Amino acid sequence: MKYFVPSQSEKLLQTVEKEIKNTANEPLQQYKRPSGFEDVWKMFMETDRILSEKFKETDEMLSQKFLETDKKFKETDKKIKELSALFTSQWGKLVESLVEGDLVKLLNERGIKVERTVQRVKGNRNGENFEYDIIALNGEEIVIVEVKTTLRPDDIKTFHEKLWKAKQYLPEYKERKIYGAVAYISVEGSADSMAEKAGMFVIKATGSSSSLVNGDDFIPKAF
């Protein structure tokens, strides 16, 4: 009868297996943290707390700075808009005065025998506010003039609607022929051509005078 004798490799494996089993059965309490770990941990937690507080303070400070900066930007923007509105208003009044000075003569030369002008005709009719920059008139006809420093296509559309509502807004003129005119210093796009095609007089202010730019064969449209 032969007996099996384990080889050296098998003996080694058996020894390792035995050690693993013994280790697995040992209680976990015997494994302790390295010496000084608690101190390092406390220091880490304290550092984390300090950094968190600093980050919070910095965030609050930056938020406050952003709010202050945003407030200053809004205040500056408001002042710029106020100055722009004031400048536009004053410049518009200057253009109105310039156009009004030549208006009667220019319209008379085109067969519209107006005699006088009035500025800034405004009011409220049926809950709607309205305003017309200049009105040139006589006993039978009136010419309503929209004055712009820069004439744009959208201005023509808006003014066209105002002309159609003129007899509603100004019932005292409902028996008269109403013509429209636009006056400007500069123009964008083809706004001047749009105005002429819509049957309006087109007046360009230049230097110390103004002139009609409509063709000689232009026939104004009565609204």
Secondary structure, DSSP 8 states (H G I E B T S, - for coil): -------HHHHHHHHHHHHHHHHHTS-GGG----TTHHHHHHHHHHHHHHHHHHHHHHHHHHHHHHHHHHHHHHHHHHHHHHHHHHHHHHHHHHHHHHHHHHHHHHHHHTT----EEEEEEEEEETTEEEEEEEEEE-SSEEEEEEEEEEE-HHHHHHHHHHHHTHHHH-GGGTTSEEEEEEEEEEE-TTHHHHHHHTT-EEEEEETTEEEE-S-TT------
